[in-house]
Amino acid sequence: MDTPDLLTPAARAKLAPARILLHETHGFLYLPVLARTEVAAAAALAHLLADGPGTAPFRIAWPPLPDPTKGEPEPAAWEAARKQLLENFDHAVAIQAPGALLVLDASPSDRHRLARETVGYLNQRREALRSRQLRLVVLWPLAAAEALMAGAPDLWSMRALAPVLEVADVVPEIVERMHSTAMLPDAAPTGGLSPTQRQQWQRWQATHDVNAARLSVADAESLLHSLFGQREWLAVAELSEGVLRHLERGDAADTLPLRARVLSGLSVARNEQGNRRAALAPAREAVRLLEGLAADNLAAYAPDLAKSLANLSSPLADSGDWAGALAASRRSIDIREKLAAENFAAYAPDLADGLYVHALLLRARGDNAGALAALERAMKLIAPFAALGTHYADLRARILALRERLV
């Protein structure tokens, strides 16, 4: 493959300062490269190393990571993987000759979580890197840029020169070729997807662009629904952000309901990833949009508004706004009360789920009596549904577990 053709001329211009630094620096160098996709990261690295000094880069090995398609991995599994990565990093530093070039590639999507948890270690090891005059290129996911800045403030002094590679910076033909020839590993969470959805996900992973991935809006929403059901929170967050970028290109009022649903799902995904501060803005925007829609047609948008209000309560609580969190939760319950009164079979489980969330908030504020009352009501609501599927059985189990802690 002809390296200069991997990137567009504009992208090569972006990388020019970083490439000069990499080729001209013989002592310690820390060079982060932010990339929207794994393809962009691979293309950037190939360009940076083209026609460079004869020293071959040493790639720091990544350990086997927990398989998210088999359920949420235990924290101990992630901790073991993190420790192994740190050991691999230390081994690489120890065995390389002065002036060697190390590459830490955190761009594949299955590495994002581990990368965020270990970035601070780079900062702790900066003296070892400097003393051995090692050069380190870090390929970092653009979505996790804040973690890189927070975790390695000293090393991040290079941020002014850190290039950012977007989907459009890679020549489209190269994207297709790199995936069709299996040059990049498939890190997609495809275990629970249909064959068609697996192909859609692979195209999305290659481009991170709804149009380029040939996804209709309906396809994207269906794919999001499947990924949400698998609790693939990183995938949900990245695809949600892509769908929102796509929707922002148009002004059509009929996209507002979809925008609100995607924002609400994005908030849940960020919250589940532990990025609670970033979960608040999309949750608030989802509620704002749905309140406007419900003002004109309450019957059509009340269920989505109730769900979004419940989703908003958690990041509000995490931000310290307990009054706002409880108010959002109560509003959600009030709406679901009315819906369940009109159609018990359709909306009673949602009301029970809302009462469980409200009980969690009350317990956190020390109102155990109020929390128990909400749980008792939720138990009565869910009782007729408990044998109908795993979702209802799981909700009942969570209600019982919380009640036992309160009694």
For each residue, the residues with C-beta under 8 A, 3 or more apart:
1: 5 6 46 174 177
2: 5
3: 6 46 47 50
4: 7 12 47 50
5: 1 2 171 174
6: 1 3 43 46 47 170 171 174
7: 4 11 12 15 43 44 47 165 169 170 171
8: 11 12 168 169 170 171
9: 12 13
10: 13 14 169
11: 7 8 14 15 43 44 47 165 169 170
12: 4 7 8 9 15 16 47
13: 9 10 16
14: 10 11 163 164 165 169
15: 7 11 12 18 19 44 47 48 163 165
16: 12 13 19 20
17: 20 21 161 163
18: 15 21 22 31 33 48 161 162 163
19: 15 16 22 23 47 48 52
20: 16 17 23 24
21: 17 18 24 25 29 31 161
22: 18 19 25 29 31 48 49 52 101 135 137
23: 19 20 52 53
24: 20 21
25: 21 22 28 29 135
26: 99 133
27: 99 130 133
28: 25 129 130 133 134 135
29: 21 22 25 135 136
30: 122 126 129 135 136 138 155 158
31: 18 21 22 135 136 137 138 158 161 162
32: 137 138 140 148 155 156 158 159 162
33: 18 41 44 45 48 137 138 139 140 162 163 165
34: 140 141 142 145 148 162 163 164 165
35: 38 40 41 44 107 139 140 141 142 164 165
36: 40 142 143 164 165 166 167 208
37: 40 41 107 167 170 205 206 207 208
38: 35 41 42 107 108 109 184 187 205
39: 42 43 170 174 175 178 179 184 206 207
40: 35 36 37 43 44 107 165 166 167 169 170
41: 33 35 37 38 44 45 105 107 139 165
42: 38 39 45 46 107 178 183 184
43: 6 7 11 39 40 46 47 165 169 170 174 178
44: 7 11 15 33 35 40 41 47 48 139 163 165
45: 33 41 42 48 49 57 103 105 137 139
46: 1 3 6 42 43 49 50
47: 3 4 6 7 11 12 15 19 43 44 50
48: 15 18 19 22 33 44 45 52 137
49: 22 45 46 52 57
50: 3 4 46 47
51:
52: 19 22 23 48 49
53: 23
54:
55: 99 100 101
56: 101
57: 45 49 101 102 103 137
58: 92 96 100 101 102 103
59: 102 103 105
60: 85 88 89 92 102 103 104 105
61: 88
62: 65 85 88 105 111 114
63: 80 81 84 85 88
64: 81
65: 62 81 110 111 114
66: 73 74 77 78 81
67: 70 73
68: 71 72 73 110 189 230 231 232
69: 189 190 191 192 230
70: 67 73 191
71: 68
72: 68 231
73: 66 67 68 70 77 78
74: 66 77 78
75: 78 79
76: 79 80
77: 66 73 74 80 81
78: 66 73 74 75 81 82 113 114 117
79: 75 76 82 83
80: 63 76 77 83 84
81: 63 64 65 66 77 78 84 85 114
82: 78 79 85 86 114 117 118
83: 79 80 86 87
84: 63 80 81 87 88
85: 60 62 63 81 82 88 89 114 118
86: 82 83 89 90 118 121
87: 83 84 90 91
88: 60 61 62 63 84 85 91 92
89: 60 85 86 92 93 104 121 125
90: 86 87 93 94 125
91: 87 88 94 95
92: 58 60 88 89 95 96 102
93: 89 90 96 102 125 128 129 132 134
94: 90 91
95: 91 92
96: 58 92 93 100 102 132 134
97: 100
98: 132 133 134
99: 26 27 55 133 134 135
100: 55 58 96 97 132 134 135
101: 22 55 56 57 58 134 135 136 137
102: 57 58 59 60 92 93 96 134 135 136 137
103: 45 57 58 59 60 136 137 138 139
104: 60 89 122 136 137 138 139
105: 41 45 59 60 62 108 111 139
106: 111 112 114 115 138 139 140 141 144
107: 35 37 38 40 41 42 111 139 140 141
108: 38 105 111 112 184 185 187
109: 38 112 141 187 188 205 234 235 238
110: 65 68 187
111: 62 65 105 106 107 108 114 115 187
112: 106 108 109 115 116 141 143 144 234
113: 78 116 117 234 273
114: 62 65 78 81 82 85 106 111 117 118
115: 106 111 112 118 119 140 141 144 147
116: 112 113 119 144 147 151
117: 78 82 113 114
118: 82 85 86 114 115 121 122
119: 115 116 122 123 147 148 150 151 152
120: 123 124 151 152
121: 86 89 118 124 125
122: 30 104 118 119 125 126 136 138 151 152 155
123: 119 120 126 151 152 153 154 155
124: 120 121
125: 89 90 93 121 122 128 129
126: 30 122 123 129 130 154 155
127: 130 131
128: 93 125 131 132
129: 28 30 93 125 126 132 134 136
130: 27 28 126 127 133
131: 127 128
132: 93 96 98 100 128 129
133: 26 27 28 98 99 130
134: 28 93 96 98 99 100 101 102 129
135: 22 25 28 29 30 31 99 100 101 102
136: 29 30 31 101 102 103 104 122 129
137: 22 31 32 33 45 48 57 101 102 103 104
138: 30 31 32 33 103 104 106 122 148
139: 33 35 41 44 45 103 104 105 106 107
140: 32 33 34 35 106 107 115 144 145 148
141: 34 35 106 107 109 112 115 144 145
142: 34 35 36 145 164 165 166
143: 36 112 237 238 241
144: 106 112 115 116 140 141 147 148
145: 34 140 141 142 148 149
146: 149 150
147: 115 116 119 144 150 151
148: 32 34 119 138 140 144 145 151 152 156
149: 145 146 152 153 156 159
150: 119 146 147 153
151: 116 119 120 122 123 147 148
152: 119 120 122 123 148 149 155 156
153: 123 149 150 156 157
154: 123 126 157
155: 30 32 122 123 126 152 158
156: 32 148 149 152 153 159
157: 153 154
158: 30 31 32 155 161 162
159: 32 149 156 162
160:
161: 17 18 21 31 158
162: 18 31 32 33 34 158 159
163: 14 15 17 18 33 34 44
164: 14 34 35 36 142
165: 7 11 14 15 33 34 35 36 40 41 43 44 142 169 170
166: 36 40 142 169
167: 36 37 40 170 207 208 209 212
168: 8 209
169: 7 8 10 11 14 40 43 165 166
170: 6 7 8 11 37 39 40 43 165 167 174 175
171: 5 6 7 8 174 175
172: 175 176 212
173: 176 177
174: 1 5 6 39 43 170 171 177 178
175: 39 170 171 172 178 179 206 207 212
176: 172 173 179 180 206
177: 1 173 174 180 181 183
178: 39 42 43 174 175 181 183 184 206
179: 39 175 176 182 183 184 202 206
180: 176 177
181: 177 178
182: 179
183: 42 177 178 179
184: 38 39 42 108 178 179
185: 108
186: 190 202 205
187: 38 108 109 110 111 205
188: 109 198 201 202 205 235
189: 68 69 192 193 201 227 230 232 235
190: 69 186 193 197 198 201 202
191: 69 70 230
192: 69 189 226 229 230
193: 189 190 197 198 201 223 226 227
194: 197 198 226
195: 198 199
196: 199 200
197: 190 193 194 200 201 222 223 226
198: 188 190 193 194 195 201 202
199: 195 196 202 203
200: 196 197 203 204 213 215 219 223
201: 188 189 190 193 197 198 204 205 223 235
202: 179 186 188 190 198 199 205 206
203: 199 200 206 207 212 213 214 215
204: 200 201 207 208 210 213 215 223 239 242
205: 37 38 109 186 187 188 201 202 208
206: 37 39 175 176 178 179 202 203 213
207: 37 39 167 175 203 204 212 213
208: 36 37 167 204 205 213 238 242
209: 167 168 212 213 242 245 246
210: 204 213 215 217 220 242 243 245 246
211: 214 215 246
212: 167 172 175 203 207 209
213: 200 203 204 206 207 208 209 210
214: 203 211
215: 200 203 204 210 211 219 220 223
216: 219 220
217: 210 220 221 243 246 247 255 258
218: 221 222
219: 200 215 216 222 223
220: 210 215 216 217 223 224 239 242 243 246
221: 217 218 224 225 243 258 261 262
222: 197 218 219 225 226
223: 193 197 200 201 204 215 219 220 226 227 239
224: 220 221 227 228 236 239 240 243 262 265
225: 221 222 228 229
226: 192 193 194 197 222 223 229 230
227: 189 193 223 224 230 232 235 236 239
228: 224 225 231 232 236 265 268 269
229: 192 225 226
230: 68 69 189 191 192 226 227
231: 68 72 228 272
232: 68 189 227 228 235 236
233: 236 237 268 269 270 272 273
234: 109 112 113 237 238 269 273
235: 109 188 189 201 227 232 238 239
236: 224 227 228 232 233 239 240 265 266 268 269
237: 143 233 234 240 241 266 269 270 273
238: 109 143 208 234 235 241 242
239: 204 220 223 224 227 235 236 242 243
240: 224 236 237 243 244 262 263 265 266 269
241: 143 237 238 244 245 266
242: 204 208 209 210 220 238 239 245 246
243: 210 217 220 221 224 239 240 246 247 258 262
244: 240 241 247 248 259 262 263 266
245: 209 210 241 242 248 249
246: 209 210 211 217 220 242 243 249
247: 217 243 244 250 255 258 259 262
248: 244 245
249: 245 246
250: 247 255
251:
252: 255
253: 256
254: 257
255: 217 247 250 252 258 259
256: 253 259 260 289 292 293
257: 254 260 261 290 293 301 304
258: 217 221 243 247 255 261 262
259: 244 247 255 256 262 263 289
260: 256 257 263 264 285 286 289 290 293 304 308
261: 221 257 258 264 265 286 304
262: 221 224 240 243 244 247 258 259 265 266
263: 240 244 259 260 266 267 282 283 285 286 289
264: 260 261 267 268 282 283 286 304 307 308 311
265: 224 228 236 240 261 262 268 269
266: 236 237 240 241 244 262 263 269 270 282
267: 263 264 270 271 279 280 282 283 286 311 312 315
268: 228 233 236 264 265 271 272 279 311
269: 228 233 234 236 237 240 265 266 272 273
270: 233 237 266 267 273 275 276 278 279 282
271: 267 268 274 275 276 279 311 314 315 318
272: 231 233 268 269
273: 113 233 234 237 269 270
274: 271
275: 270 271 278 279
276: 270 271 279 280 314 315 318 319
277: 280 315 318 319
278: 270 275 281
279: 267 268 270 271 275 276 282 283 314 315 318
280: 267 276 277 283 284 312 315 316 318 319
281: 278 284 285
282: 263 264 266 267 270 279 285 286
283: 263 264 267 279 280 286 287 308 311 312 315 316
284: 280 281 287 288 312
285: 260 263 281 282 288 289
286: 260 261 263 264 267 282 283 289 290 308 311 312
287: 283 284 290 291 305 308 309 312 328
288: 284 285 291 292
289: 256 259 260 263 285 286 292 293
290: 257 260 286 287 293 294 301 304 305 308
291: 287 288 294 295 305
292: 256 288 289 295 296
293: 256 257 260 289 290 296 297 300 301 305
294: 290 291 297 298 300 301 302 305
295: 291 292 298
296: 292 293
297: 293 294 300 301
298: 294 295 301 302
299: 302
300: 293 294 297
301: 257 290 293 294 297 298 304 305
302: 294 298 299 305 306 335 338 339
303: 306 307 339 347 350
304: 257 260 261 264 290 301 307 308
305: 287 290 291 293 294 301 302 308 309 335
306: 302 303 309 310 331 332 335 336 339 350 354
307: 264 303 304 310 311 332 350
308: 260 264 283 286 287 290 304 305 311 312
309: 287 305 306 312 313 328 329 331 332 335
310: 306 307 313 328 329 332 353 354 357
311: 264 267 268 271 283 286 307 308 314
312: 267 280 283 284 286 287 308 309 315 316 325 328
313: 309 310 316 317 325 326 328 329 332 357 358 361
314: 271 276 279 311 317 318 325 357
315: 267 271 276 277 279 280 283 312 318 319
316: 280 283 312 313 319 321 322 324 325 328
317: 313 314 320 321 322 325 361 364
318: 271 276 277 279 280 314 315
319: 276 277 280 315 316
320: 317
321: 316 317 324 325
322: 316 317 325 326 361 364 365
323: 326 327
324: 316 321 327 328
325: 312 313 314 316 317 321 322 328 329 361
326: 313 322 323 329 330 358 361 362 365
327: 323 324 330 331
328: 287 309 310 312 313 316 324 325 331 332
329: 309 310 313 325 326 332 333 354 357 358 361
330: 326 327 333 334 358
331: 306 309 327 328 334 335
332: 306 307 309 310 313 328 329 335 336 354 357
333: 329 330 336 337 351 354 355 358
334: 330 331 337 338
335: 302 305 306 309 331 332 338 339
336: 306 332 333 339 340 347 350 351 354
337: 333 334 340 341 351
338: 302 334 335 341 342
339: 302 303 306 335 336 342 343 346 347 350 351
340: 336 337 343 344 347 348 350 351 381
341: 337 338 344
342: 338 339 347
343: 339 340 346 347
344: 340 341 347 348
345: 348
346: 339 343
347: 303 336 339 340 342 343 344 350 351
348: 340 344 345 351 352 381 382 384 385
349: 352 353 381 382 385 391 392 395
350: 303 306 307 336 339 340 347 353 354
351: 333 336 337 339 340 347 348 354 355 378 381
352: 348 349 355 356 377 378 379 381 382 395 399
353: 310 349 350 356 357 378 395
354: 306 310 329 332 333 336 350 351 357 358
355: 333 351 352 358 359 374 375 377 378 381
356: 352 353 359 360 374 375 378 395 398 399 402
357: 310 313 314 329 332 353 354 360 361
358: 313 326 329 330 333 354 355 361 362 371 374
359: 355 356 362 363 370 371 372 374 375 378 399 402
360: 356 357 363 364 371 402
361: 313 317 322 325 326 329 357 358 364 365
362: 326 358 359 365 367 368 370 371 374
363: 359 360 366 367 368 371 402 405 406
364: 317 322 360 361
365: 322 326 361 362
366: 363
367: 362 363 370 371
368: 362 363 371 372 406
369: 372 373
370: 359 362 367 373 374
371: 358 359 360 362 363 367 368 374 375 402 406
372: 359 368 369 375 376 403 406 407
373: 369 370 376 377
374: 355 356 358 359 362 370 371 377 378
375: 355 356 359 371 372 378 379 399 402 403 406
376: 372 373 379 380 403
377: 352 355 373 374 380 381
378: 351 352 353 355 356 359 374 375 381 382 399
379: 352 375 376 382 383 396 399 400 403
380: 376 377 383
381: 340 348 349 351 352 355 377 378
382: 348 349 352 378 379 385 386 392 395 396 399
383: 379 380 386 396
384: 348
385: 348 349 382 388 389 392
386: 382 383 392 393 396
387: 392 393
388: 385 392
389: 385 392 393
390: 393 394
391: 349 394 395
392: 349 382 385 386 387 388 389 395 396
393: 386 387 389 390 396 397
394: 390 391 397 398
395: 349 352 353 356 382 391 392 398 399
396: 379 382 383 386 392 393 399 400
397: 393 394 400 401
398: 356 394 395 401 402
399: 352 356 359 375 378 379 382 395 396 402 403
400: 379 396 397 403 404
401: 397 398 404 405
402: 356 359 360 363 371 375 398 399 405 406
403: 372 375 376 379 399 400 406 407
404: 400 401 407
405: 363 401 402
406: 363 368 371 372 375 402 403
407: 372 403 404
